[in-house]
Amino acid sequence: MKAAYEKLTASLQQAVESINSFAMQFTKIKESVEKMDAEIAASTNKAS
């Protein structure tokens, strides 16, 4: 029973770490898109 609990705990910890990793990736994607959007907006305003 103890071994099963330890295995479950380890699996849950790994799942939480994976979720945090995905969250960081999506945050970086969001920041990149915001930067790209700002650059496009700036270049469009210069052309006008």
N, CA, C and O atoms as a MOPAC input file, in Angstrom:
PM7 MOZYME 1SCF
protein

 N      0.82400 1    -1.18900 1     0.00000 1
 C      0.00000 1     0.00000 1     0.00000 1
 C      0.87700 1     1.26600 1     0.00000 1
 O      0.60200 1     2.21900 1    -0.72900 1
 N      1.93200 1     1.26000 1     0.82500 1
 C      2.82100 1     2.41800 1     0.89600 1
 C      3.50800 1     2.65600 1    -0.44600 1
 O      3.65100 1     3.80200 1    -0.87400 1
 N      3.93100 1     1.59300 1    -1.10700 1
 C      4.60600 1     1.72500 1    -2.40600 1
 C      3.65600 1     2.32100 1    -3.44500 1
 O      4.06400 1     3.15200 1    -4.25700 1
 N      2.39800 1     1.90000 1    -3.41900 1
 C      1.41500 1     2.43700 1    -4.36100 1
 C      1.18100 1     3.92000 1    -4.10400 1
 O      1.05900 1     4.70700 1    -5.04300 1
 N      1.11900 1     4.29800 1    -2.83400 1
 C      0.93500 1     5.71000 1    -2.47500 1
 C      2.12800 1     6.54100 1    -2.94000 1
 O      1.94900 1     7.62900 1    -3.48700 1
 N      3.32800 1     6.04200 1    -2.73000 1
 C      4.53200 1     6.76200 1    -3.15000 1
 C      4.59000 1     6.91000 1    -4.66800 1
 O      5.00100 1     7.94900 1    -5.18400 1
 N      4.17500 1     5.86700 1    -5.37200 1
 C      4.16200 1     5.92400 1    -6.84000 1
 C      3.13000 1     6.94900 1    -7.31600 1
 O      3.39300 1     7.72100 1    -8.23800 1
 N      1.96200 1     6.95200 1    -6.68300 1
 C      0.93400 1     7.92100 1    -7.04100 1
 C      1.41300 1     9.34300 1    -6.76900 1
 O      1.23200 1    10.23400 1    -7.59800 1
 N      2.01500 1     9.54700 1    -5.62600 1
 C      2.53100 1    10.87100 1    -5.26500 1
 C      3.57300 1    11.33300 1    -6.27400 1
 O      3.54600 1    12.48400 1    -6.71000 1
 N      4.48000 1    10.45500 1    -6.64200 1
 C      5.50900 1    10.81300 1    -7.62100 1
 C      4.87700 1    11.16400 1    -8.97300 1
 O      5.30100 1    12.11200 1    -9.63400 1
 N      3.87000 1    10.40100 1    -9.37200 1
 C      3.19400 1    10.66900 1   -10.64600 1
 C      2.48000 1    12.01100 1   -10.61700 1
 O      2.51100 1    12.76100 1   -11.59300 1
 N      1.83700 1    12.30900 1    -9.49400 1
 C      1.14200 1    13.59000 1    -9.38400 1
 C      2.11400 1    14.75200 1    -9.38400 1
 O      1.83000 1    15.78900 1    -9.98300 1
 N      3.25300 1    14.60400 1    -8.72800 1
 C      4.26400 1    15.65700 1    -8.72200 1
 C      4.79400 1    15.90100 1   -10.13400 1
 O      5.01000 1    17.04300 1   -10.53800 1
 N      4.99700 1    14.82800 1   -10.87000 1
 C      5.49100 1    14.96400 1   -12.24200 1
 C      4.43200 1    15.65500 1   -13.11100 1
 O      4.76900 1    16.47600 1   -13.96400 1
 N      3.16900 1    15.32500 1   -12.89600 1
 C      2.09900 1    15.96300 1   -13.65800 1
 C      2.05200 1    17.46000 1   -13.38700 1
 O      1.88500 1    18.25300 1   -14.31400 1
 N      2.19800 1    17.85100 1   -12.13100 1
 C      2.18900 1    19.27100 1   -11.77900 1
 C      3.37600 1    19.98400 1   -12.42100 1
 O      3.23100 1    21.10100 1   -12.91900 1
 N      4.53000 1    19.35900 1   -12.41400 1
 C      5.70500 1    19.96300 1   -13.05400 1
 C      5.48200 1    20.13200 1   -14.54800 1
 O      5.89000 1    21.13800 1   -15.12900 1
 N      4.83900 1    19.15500 1   -15.17200 1
 C      4.55000 1    19.25400 1   -16.60700 1
 C      3.58600 1    20.39900 1   -16.88700 1
 O      3.76100 1    21.14100 1   -17.85300 1
 N      2.57300 1    20.54000 1   -16.04500 1
 C      1.61300 1    21.63500 1   -16.21600 1
 C      2.32500 1    22.97300 1   -16.09800 1
 O      2.07200 1    23.87900 1   -16.89200 1
 N      3.20200 1    23.10800 1   -15.12900 1
 C      3.95700 1    24.35500 1   -14.97000 1
 C      4.82800 1    24.62500 1   -16.19200 1
 O      4.95400 1    25.77100 1   -16.62300 1
 N      5.42600 1    23.58400 1   -16.74800 1
 C      6.25900 1    23.74300 1   -17.93500 1
 C      5.42800 1    24.22500 1   -19.12300 1
 O      5.84300 1    25.12700 1   -19.85100 1
 N      4.25000 1    23.62000 1   -19.31700 1
 C      3.36300 1    24.06000 1   -20.39700 1
 C      2.93500 1    25.50300 1   -20.19200 1
 O      2.88100 1    26.27600 1   -21.14800 1
 N      2.63300 1    25.87000 1   -18.96000 1
 C      2.21600 1    27.24100 1   -18.66800 1
 C      3.32300 1    28.22300 1   -19.03300 1
 O      3.05200 1    29.27800 1   -19.60700 1
 N      4.55600 1    27.88600 1   -18.70600 1
 C      5.68000 1    28.76300 1   -19.04300 1
 C      5.83300 1    28.89000 1   -20.55000 1
 O      6.11100 1    29.97700 1   -21.05600 1
 N      5.65300 1    27.77800 1   -21.27800 1
 C      5.75400 1    27.82100 1   -22.73300 1
 C      4.68300 1    28.72800 1   -23.32700 1
 O      4.96600 1    29.53000 1   -24.21700 1
 N      3.44600 1    28.60100 1   -22.83100 1
 C      2.37200 1    29.43700 1   -23.35000 1
 C      2.58800 1    30.90900 1   -22.99500 1
 O      2.23300 1    31.79100 1   -23.77700 1
 N      3.15900 1    31.17900 1   -21.83900 1
 C      3.47100 1    32.55800 1   -21.46400 1
 C      4.50200 1    33.13500 1   -22.42200 1
 O      4.37300 1    34.28300 1   -22.84600 1
 N      5.51800 1    32.36100 1   -22.76800 1
 C      6.54100 1    32.83100 1   -23.71100 1
 C      5.94100 1    33.06600 1   -25.09900 1
 O      6.28800 1    34.03200 1   -25.77700 1
 N      5.03800 1    32.17500 1   -25.51300 1
 C      4.37200 1    32.34900 1   -26.81300 1
 C      3.56500 1    33.64100 1   -26.80800 1
 O      3.61900 1    34.41300 1   -27.76600 1
 N      2.81600 1    33.87900 1   -25.73100 1
 C      2.00500 1    35.08600 1   -25.60900 1
 C      2.88100 1    36.33200 1   -25.68700 1
 O      2.54600 1    37.29500 1   -26.37700 1
 N      4.00700 1    36.30600 1   -24.97400 1
 C      4.90800 1    37.46000 1   -24.98500 1
 C      5.48800 1    37.69600 1   -26.37200 1
 O      5.63800 1    38.84300 1   -26.79400 1
 N      5.81500 1    36.62700 1   -27.08000 1
 C      6.35600 1    36.75900 1   -28.44300 1
 C      5.32500 1    37.34600 1   -29.38900 1
 O      5.65000 1    38.18800 1   -30.22500 1
 N      4.08200 1    36.90300 1   -29.25800 1
 C      3.01700 1    37.42700 1   -30.12200 1
 C      2.76100 1    38.89900 1   -29.81500 1
 O      2.55400 1    39.69900 1   -30.72700 1
 N      2.77400 1    39.25800 1   -28.52900 1
 C      2.58900 1    40.66800 1   -28.16500 1
 C      3.70600 1    41.53300 1   -28.74100 1
 O      3.45100 1    42.62600 1   -29.24900 1
 N      4.94400 1    41.04200 1   -28.66300 1
 C      6.07400 1    41.80000 1   -29.20000 1
 C      5.94200 1    41.95100 1   -30.71500 1
 O      6.15700 1    43.03400 1   -31.26000 1
 N      5.59000 1    40.86000 1   -31.38700 1
 C      5.43500 1    40.90000 1   -32.83200 1
 C      4.31500 1    41.86900 1   -33.21500 1
 O      4.45100 1    42.63000 1   -34.17200 1
 N      3.21500 1    41.84100 1   -32.47200 1
 C      2.09800 1    42.73600 1   -32.73800 1
 C      2.52100 1    44.19600 1   -32.58300 1
 O      2.16000 1    45.04200 1   -33.40100 1
 N      3.28300 1    44.48300 1   -31.53900 1
 C      3.75800 1    45.85400 1   -31.31800 1
 C      4.68400 1    46.28600 1   -32.44100 1
 O      4.61900 1    47.43300 1   -32.88300 1
 N      5.54100 1    45.39500 1   -32.90800 1
 C      6.45500 1    45.73400 1   -33.99300 1
 C      5.69400 1    45.99200 1   -35.29500 1
 O      6.02800 1    46.90900 1   -36.04500 1
 N      4.68400 1    45.19000 1   -35.55200 1
 C      3.87100 1    45.38400 1   -36.76800 1
 C      3.13200 1    46.70700 1   -36.67700 1
 O      3.06600 1    47.45800 1   -37.65000 1
 N      2.57200 1    46.99300 1   -35.49700 1
 C      1.85200 1    48.24500 1   -35.31400 1
 C      2.78200 1    49.44400 1   -35.50400 1
 O      2.40400 1    50.43400 1   -36.13000 1
 N      3.97900 1    49.35400 1   -34.97000 1
 C      4.93600 1    50.44400 1   -35.10300 1
 C      5.33000 1    50.65000 1   -36.56000 1
 O      5.42000 1    51.78800 1   -37.02200 1
 N      5.56200 1    49.57400 1   -37.28000 1
 C      5.96900 1    49.71700 1   -38.67800 1
 C      4.80600 1    50.21400 1   -39.53200 1
 O      5.01900 1    50.93500 1   -40.50700 1
 N      3.59000 1    49.83900 1   -39.17600 1
 C      2.42300 1    50.30900 1   -39.92300 1
 C      2.22200 1    51.80400 1   -39.68600 1
 O      1.89500 1    52.55100 1   -40.60800 1
 N      2.42300 1    52.22800 1   -38.44100 1
 C      2.25200 1    53.66000 1   -38.13100 1
 C      3.32100 1    54.50400 1   -38.83400 1
 O      3.04400 1    55.64100 1   -39.21600 1
 N      4.51500 1    53.98100 1   -39.01000 1
 C      5.59000 1    54.72700 1   -39.71300 1
 C      5.24200 1    54.89300 1   -41.19100 1
 O      5.53800 1    55.92100 1   -41.79900 1
 N      4.60800 1    53.86300 1   -41.76000 1
 C      4.28600 1    53.89000 1   -43.19400 1
 C      3.13700 1    54.84400 1   -43.49400 1
 O      3.00000 1    55.30700 1   -44.62600 1
 N      2.32400 1    55.14100 1   -42.51300 1
 C      1.15200 1    56.00200 1   -42.74000 1
 C      1.51700 1    57.45700 1   -42.84600 1
 O      0.64200 1    58.30200 1   -43.03600 1

